[in-house]
Amino acid sequence: MRRISMRASSVNASPLLAIIVLYGVELLDELTYGLQGAVLPQLRDDLALTYTQVGLLFTVPGFVGIVGAPIIGLLGDTRHRRAVVIGGIVATAIALLLTGLASTFWLILLAFCILYVSSDAYVNLPQATLIDRDPSRAEQTMARWTLLGSIGVAIAPLIVTALFYLGYGWRGLYLSLAGVAGIYTALLLRQRFDAHAGAAKRASPRELFGHLVAALKSRALLRWVIVTELADLMLDKLLEVTGLYFHDVVGVSTAAASGAVAIFTLAGLIGNVLLVPALERVSGLRVLRVSAVIVLIAYVAFLLAPPAWLKFALIAVISFSTTGWFPILRGRTYAVLPGQSGLIVSVTALGNVSSVFVPLIVGRIADAFGLQWAMWLFVIGPLALIVGIPRSET
């Protein structure tokens, strides 16, 4: 997203430690996110939520994020990046604490709204800072970033599955993560986040808004943003309902349903481990084309195949095959406007306008016709890649 090298003076600690801390942000964020999908069946039962309310838990925070994220991204291209990041991690710790203590749908919804907005600050801007170090290797940087995230997502359901089998609940997990977020706040306080081009800028709101409007007129940028959002149907959106699908449609136990989430995330982790060296040898566009066809076939088979064991196997195939989608697509997005990573954060946040409707739409369809029929919506993900990505590198 932007063209800037990380100067030795960019952080108070050593450059290597600074990089480790920045990558670690994604580990914490995805650990939190992975927790949501794994505990969702028990959280839903504990609070007696409907499918529509479950959809609202992801839709309403998405709308709140659409309002906050563009502003966060624009501020990220100014001298205020560090303050925004620190504010985000502090808000995350508070939201995790609130989630663990909440006893009603409305309190959980408030906590999730805070989590969505705060992650735009303390996750997306450190990601942009890493891209600034070497814009020419954005895909490789995103592959490593996604690998760290996969580790977090994989650890979360494994922990949940083990604790559920031992008879523990979901609240203690969120309270523990609140403590971890508090510790990580201290680590981020040592970072200065001044590697970007606008680190010393005093840009006016009018100037920042003008940059955003200009970016929204870029066809190349909009193509990658739209395709990325549609591809997410087979990534985060599918992960969010995997536990519910296995519990409510396949008919497995709550522990086994969280185990399905664990399989999903472990397969993704393996794929991300292999992706990092693969992108040094294979074109990212080729990876997207081949994997999209594989996922389309596997997902249709997943919905139609009756045996539970086969569904467990196919969800692993799907997760493994989609691991390259986000890092490659986001890397291509950053490459459109080198040197303006905060602006890319803003535009991609606005791109969430359509995808935030997905959980609510899935919830409404599931309430009306059953979750089995609602799951067919996600097939749009691989179809979008097959149709939407360019035929060549240019």
C-alpha positions as CSV (number, residue, x, y, z in Angstrom):
1,M,0.0,0.0,0.0
2,R,2.7,2.4,0.3
3,R,6.3,2.9,-0.4
4,I,8.3,3.5,2.7
5,S,11.2,1.8,4.4
6,M,11.4,1.3,8.1
7,R,14.1,3.5,9.5
8,A,16.2,2.5,12.4
9,S,14.7,5.3,14.4
10,S,11.1,4.1,13.8
11,V,11.0,2.2,17.0
12,N,12.6,2.6,20.4
13,A,13.4,-1.2,20.5
14,S,15.5,-3.0,17.9
15,P,14.1,-3.3,14.4
16,L,13.8,-7.1,14.7
17,L,11.8,-6.8,18.0
18,A,9.6,-4.2,16.4
19,I,8.8,-6.5,13.5
20,I,8.0,-9.3,15.9
21,V,5.6,-7.1,17.9
22,L,3.9,-5.9,14.7
23,Y,3.3,-9.5,13.4
24,G,2.2,-10.5,16.9
25,V,-0.8,-8.2,16.7
26,E,-2.3,-10.5,14.1
27,L,-1.8,-13.5,16.3
28,L,-3.7,-11.8,19.2
29,D,-6.5,-10.6,16.9
30,E,-7.1,-14.0,15.2
31,L,-6.9,-15.7,18.6
32,T,-9.8,-13.5,19.6
33,Y,-11.6,-14.1,16.3
34,G,-11.2,-17.8,16.4
35,L,-12.7,-17.9,19.9
36,Q,-15.9,-16.4,18.6
37,G,-16.7,-19.1,16.1
38,A,-15.7,-21.9,18.5
39,V,-17.8,-20.7,21.4
40,L,-20.8,-19.5,19.3
41,P,-23.0,-22.6,19.8
42,Q,-22.6,-22.5,23.6
43,L,-22.9,-18.7,23.7
44,R,-26.0,-18.9,21.6
45,D,-27.6,-21.5,23.9
46,D,-26.5,-19.7,27.1
47,L,-28.1,-16.4,26.0
48,A,-31.0,-18.1,24.1
49,L,-30.2,-16.2,20.9
50,T,-32.1,-16.7,17.6
51,Y,-30.3,-17.2,14.3
52,T,-31.2,-13.6,13.4
53,Q,-29.7,-12.3,16.7
54,V,-26.5,-14.3,15.9
55,G,-26.4,-12.7,12.5
56,L,-26.8,-9.3,14.1
57,L,-23.8,-10.0,16.4
58,F,-21.7,-9.8,13.2
59,T,-23.7,-7.5,11.0
60,V,-24.2,-4.5,13.4
61,P,-20.5,-4.4,14.4
62,G,-19.7,-4.5,10.7
63,F,-21.7,-1.4,10.1
64,V,-20.1,0.4,13.1
65,G,-16.7,-0.6,11.6
66,I,-17.7,0.9,8.2
67,V,-18.1,4.3,9.9
68,G,-15.0,4.1,12.1
69,A,-12.5,2.3,9.9
70,P,-12.2,4.8,7.0
71,I,-11.4,7.5,9.5
72,I,-8.9,5.3,11.3
73,G,-7.2,4.5,7.9
74,L,-6.9,8.2,6.9
75,L,-5.5,9.1,10.3
76,G,-3.0,6.2,9.8
77,D,-1.4,8.2,7.0
78,T,-0.7,11.1,9.4
79,R,1.5,11.6,12.5
80,H,-1.4,10.2,14.6
81,R,-0.9,6.6,13.7
82,R,0.7,5.6,17.0
83,A,-2.1,7.2,19.1
84,V,-4.7,5.4,17.0
85,V,-3.0,2.0,17.4
86,I,-2.7,2.4,21.2
87,G,-6.3,3.5,21.6
88,G,-7.3,0.4,19.6
89,I,-5.6,-2.1,21.8
90,V,-6.9,-0.5,25.0
91,A,-10.4,-0.6,23.6
92,T,-10.0,-4.2,22.7
93,A,-9.0,-5.2,26.3
94,I,-12.1,-3.4,27.6
95,A,-14.4,-5.1,25.0
96,L,-13.0,-8.5,25.9
97,L,-13.7,-7.9,29.5
98,L,-17.2,-6.8,28.8
99,T,-17.9,-9.9,26.7
100,G,-16.8,-12.2,29.5
101,L,-19.1,-10.4,31.9
102,A,-22.1,-9.8,29.7
103,S,-25.4,-11.6,30.4
104,T,-27.6,-10.2,27.7
105,F,-27.7,-10.0,23.9
106,W,-27.4,-6.1,24.0
107,L,-24.2,-6.2,26.1
108,I,-22.6,-8.8,23.9
109,L,-23.6,-6.8,20.8
110,L,-21.9,-3.6,22.3
111,A,-18.8,-5.5,23.1
112,F,-18.6,-7.0,19.6
113,C,-19.0,-3.5,18.2
114,I,-16.1,-2.2,20.2
115,L,-14.0,-5.2,19.1
116,Y,-14.7,-4.6,15.4
117,V,-13.7,-0.9,15.5
118,S,-10.7,-1.4,17.7
119,S,-9.3,-4.1,15.6
120,D,-9.3,-1.7,12.6
121,A,-6.9,0.5,14.7
122,Y,-4.6,-1.9,16.4
123,V,-4.5,-4.6,13.6
124,N,-4.8,-2.9,10.2
125,L,-2.3,-0.1,10.9
126,P,0.5,-2.4,12.1
127,Q,-0.2,-4.5,9.0
128,A,0.1,-1.3,6.9
129,T,3.4,-0.5,8.7
130,L,4.8,-3.9,7.8
131,I,3.8,-3.3,4.1
132,D,5.6,0.0,4.2
133,R,8.9,-1.7,4.8
134,D,9.0,-3.3,1.4
135,P,6.0,-2.6,-0.9
136,S,7.4,-4.8,-3.7
137,R,7.0,-7.9,-1.4
138,A,3.5,-7.1,-0.2
139,E,2.2,-10.6,-1.1
140,Q,5.0,-12.3,0.9
141,T,4.5,-10.0,3.8
142,M,0.8,-10.7,3.8
143,A,1.5,-14.5,3.6
144,R,3.6,-14.3,6.8
145,W,1.0,-12.1,8.4
146,T,-1.8,-14.5,7.5
147,L,0.3,-17.4,8.8
148,L,0.5,-15.8,12.3
149,G,-3.2,-15.2,12.1
150,S,-3.8,-18.8,11.2
151,I,-1.8,-19.9,14.3
152,G,-4.1,-17.7,16.5
153,V,-7.3,-19.0,14.8
154,A,-6.1,-22.6,15.1
155,I,-5.1,-22.3,18.8
156,A,-8.5,-20.8,19.8
157,P,-10.8,-23.7,18.9
158,L,-8.3,-26.3,20.2
159,I,-8.4,-24.6,23.6
160,V,-12.2,-24.2,23.4
161,T,-12.7,-27.9,22.5
162,A,-10.5,-29.1,25.3
163,L,-12.1,-26.9,27.9
164,F,-15.6,-27.8,26.7
165,Y,-14.8,-31.5,27.1
166,L,-13.6,-30.7,30.6
167,G,-16.9,-28.9,31.4
168,Y,-15.7,-25.3,31.4
169,G,-17.6,-22.4,29.9
170,W,-16.8,-19.6,27.4
171,R,-16.7,-16.6,29.7
172,G,-13.4,-17.4,31.3
173,L,-11.8,-17.5,27.9
174,Y,-12.7,-13.9,27.1
175,L,-11.6,-12.7,30.5
176,S,-8.2,-14.3,30.0
177,L,-7.9,-12.7,26.6
178,A,-8.6,-9.3,28.2
179,G,-5.6,-9.8,30.4
180,V,-3.5,-10.8,27.4
181,A,-4.6,-7.7,25.5
182,G,-3.6,-5.6,28.5
183,I,-0.1,-7.1,28.4
184,Y,0.2,-6.4,24.7
185,T,-0.7,-2.8,25.3
186,A,2.6,-2.4,27.0
187,L,4.5,-3.9,24.1
188,L,2.8,-1.6,21.6
189,L,3.6,1.5,23.7
190,R,7.2,1.0,22.8
191,Q,6.6,1.4,19.1
192,R,6.6,4.7,17.3
193,F,4.9,3.8,14.0
194,D,6.6,6.6,12.0
195,A,7.8,4.5,9.0
196,H,5.0,5.8,6.7
197,A,5.3,8.8,4.4
198,G,2.8,10.9,6.3
199,A,4.4,10.4,9.7
200,A,5.2,14.2,9.9
201,K,2.2,15.4,8.0
202,R,-0.4,17.8,9.3
203,A,-3.0,17.0,6.6
204,S,-6.3,18.7,6.9
205,P,-9.6,16.7,7.0
206,R,-10.4,18.2,3.5
207,E,-7.2,17.0,2.1
208,L,-7.6,13.5,3.5
209,F,-11.1,13.3,2.2
210,G,-9.9,14.3,-1.2
211,H,-7.4,11.5,-1.2
212,L,-10.2,9.0,-0.3
213,V,-12.5,10.2,-3.1
214,A,-9.6,9.9,-5.6
215,A,-8.9,6.4,-4.5
216,L,-12.5,5.4,-4.9
217,K,-12.3,6.3,-8.6
218,S,-9.5,3.8,-9.2
219,R,-11.0,0.8,-11.2
220,A,-8.0,-1.4,-10.4
221,L,-8.3,-0.7,-6.7
222,L,-12.1,-1.3,-6.7
223,R,-11.7,-4.6,-8.5
224,W,-9.4,-6.0,-5.9
225,V,-11.5,-4.7,-3.0
226,I,-14.7,-6.2,-4.4
227,V,-13.1,-9.6,-5.2
228,T,-11.5,-9.7,-1.8
229,E,-14.9,-9.1,-0.1
230,L,-16.7,-11.7,-2.1
231,A,-13.9,-14.2,-1.5
232,D,-14.3,-13.6,2.3
233,L,-17.6,-15.6,2.0
234,M,-15.5,-18.7,1.9
235,L,-13.0,-17.4,4.6
236,D,-14.2,-15.6,7.7
237,K,-17.9,-15.8,6.9
238,L,-17.8,-19.6,6.5
239,L,-15.7,-20.0,9.6
240,E,-18.3,-18.0,11.6
241,V,-21.0,-20.5,10.9
242,T,-19.1,-23.7,10.7
243,G,-19.7,-24.6,14.4
244,L,-23.4,-24.0,14.1
245,Y,-23.7,-25.9,10.8
246,F,-22.1,-29.0,12.3
247,H,-24.1,-28.8,15.5
248,D,-27.5,-27.9,14.0
249,V,-27.5,-29.5,10.5
250,V,-25.0,-32.4,10.8
251,G,-26.2,-33.1,14.3
252,V,-22.9,-33.5,16.2
253,S,-22.3,-32.5,19.8
254,T,-21.2,-29.1,20.9
255,A,-17.7,-30.3,21.5
256,A,-17.6,-32.0,18.1
257,A,-18.9,-28.9,16.5
258,S,-16.1,-26.9,18.0
259,G,-13.8,-29.7,16.8
260,A,-15.0,-29.0,13.2
261,V,-13.9,-25.4,13.7
262,A,-10.6,-26.7,14.9
263,I,-10.2,-28.8,11.8
264,F,-11.0,-25.8,9.7
265,T,-8.4,-23.7,11.3
266,L,-5.7,-26.4,11.5
267,A,-6.1,-27.1,7.8
268,G,-5.8,-23.4,7.1
269,L,-2.7,-23.2,9.3
270,I,-1.0,-26.0,7.3
271,G,-1.9,-24.2,4.1
272,N,-0.4,-21.0,5.3
273,V,2.8,-22.6,6.3
274,L,3.2,-24.0,2.8
275,L,2.1,-20.7,1.2
276,V,5.0,-18.6,2.5
277,P,7.7,-20.5,0.5
278,A,5.2,-21.3,-2.4
279,L,4.8,-17.6,-3.2
280,E,8.6,-17.3,-3.8
281,R,8.2,-19.8,-6.7
282,V,4.6,-19.6,-8.0
283,S,2.5,-16.6,-9.3
284,G,-0.1,-15.5,-6.8
285,L,-2.7,-15.2,-9.6
286,R,-2.1,-18.8,-10.6
287,V,-2.7,-19.9,-7.0
288,L,-6.0,-18.1,-7.0
289,R,-7.2,-19.5,-10.2
290,V,-6.5,-23.2,-9.4
291,S,-7.7,-23.0,-5.8
292,A,-11.0,-21.3,-6.8
293,V,-11.9,-24.3,-9.0
294,I,-11.0,-26.8,-6.3
295,V,-13.0,-24.9,-3.6
296,L,-16.0,-24.7,-5.8
297,I,-16.1,-28.4,-6.3
298,A,-15.3,-29.3,-2.7
299,Y,-17.9,-26.9,-1.2
300,V,-20.8,-28.2,-3.4
301,A,-19.8,-31.7,-2.3
302,F,-19.6,-30.6,1.3
303,L,-23.2,-29.4,1.2
304,L,-24.5,-32.4,-0.6
305,A,-22.6,-35.3,1.0
306,P,-24.6,-36.9,3.9
307,P,-21.8,-38.6,5.9
308,A,-20.5,-36.5,8.8
309,W,-17.0,-37.9,8.4
310,L,-16.9,-36.8,4.8
311,K,-18.1,-33.3,5.7
312,F,-15.2,-33.1,8.3
313,A,-12.8,-34.1,5.5
314,L,-14.2,-31.6,3.0
315,I,-14.2,-28.7,5.3
316,A,-10.5,-29.3,5.8
317,V,-9.9,-29.4,2.0
318,I,-11.8,-26.1,1.6
319,S,-9.9,-24.4,4.4
320,F,-6.5,-25.6,3.0
321,S,-7.3,-24.5,-0.5
322,T,-8.4,-21.0,0.5
323,T,-5.4,-20.1,2.5
324,G,-3.8,-18.1,-0.3
325,W,-6.8,-16.0,-1.0
326,F,-6.6,-13.2,1.5
327,P,-2.8,-12.6,1.5
328,I,-2.6,-12.6,-2.3
329,L,-5.7,-10.5,-2.8
330,R,-4.7,-8.0,-0.1
331,G,-1.2,-7.8,-1.4
332,R,-2.5,-6.9,-4.8
333,T,-4.7,-4.3,-3.3
334,Y,-1.8,-2.6,-1.5
335,A,0.2,-2.6,-4.7
336,V,-2.3,-0.4,-6.5
337,L,-1.4,2.7,-4.3
338,P,2.2,2.3,-3.1
339,G,3.1,4.7,-0.3
340,Q,-0.6,5.2,0.8
341,S,-1.3,2.2,3.0
342,G,-3.6,4.1,5.4
343,L,-5.7,5.1,2.4
344,I,-6.0,1.4,1.4
345,V,-7.1,0.6,4.9
346,S,-9.9,3.2,4.5
347,V,-11.0,2.0,1.0
348,T,-11.0,-1.7,2.0
349,A,-13.1,-0.8,5.1
350,L,-15.7,0.9,2.9
351,G,-15.7,-2.3,0.8
352,N,-17.2,-4.1,3.8
353,V,-20.5,-2.4,3.2
354,S,-21.8,-5.4,1.2
355,S,-20.2,-8.1,3.2
356,V,-21.6,-6.9,6.6
357,F,-25.1,-7.8,5.4
358,V,-24.0,-11.5,4.9
359,P,-24.4,-12.7,8.6
360,L,-27.8,-11.1,8.8
361,I,-28.9,-12.5,5.4
362,V,-27.7,-15.9,6.4
363,G,-29.5,-15.7,9.7
364,R,-32.8,-14.6,8.1
365,I,-32.6,-17.4,5.5
366,A,-31.7,-19.9,8.2
367,D,-34.7,-18.9,10.4
368,A,-37.0,-19.1,7.4
369,F,-35.8,-22.1,5.5
370,G,-33.1,-23.7,7.6
371,L,-29.3,-23.3,7.9
372,Q,-28.7,-26.0,5.2
373,W,-30.2,-23.7,2.5
374,A,-28.5,-20.6,3.9
375,M,-25.1,-22.2,3.4
376,W,-25.5,-22.1,-0.4
377,L,-24.9,-18.4,-0.3
378,F,-21.2,-18.9,0.3
379,V,-20.7,-20.5,-3.1
380,I,-20.4,-17.0,-4.4
381,G,-16.9,-16.8,-3.0
382,P,-15.1,-19.2,-5.4
383,L,-17.3,-18.0,-8.3
384,A,-16.1,-14.4,-7.7
385,L,-12.5,-15.4,-8.0
386,I,-13.1,-17.5,-11.2
387,V,-14.8,-14.5,-12.8
388,G,-13.2,-11.5,-11.2
389,I,-9.4,-11.9,-11.2
390,P,-7.4,-10.7,-14.2
391,R,-6.1,-13.2,-16.7
392,S,-2.5,-11.9,-16.6
393,E,-0.1,-10.2,-14.2
394,T,-0.6,-6.8,-15.9
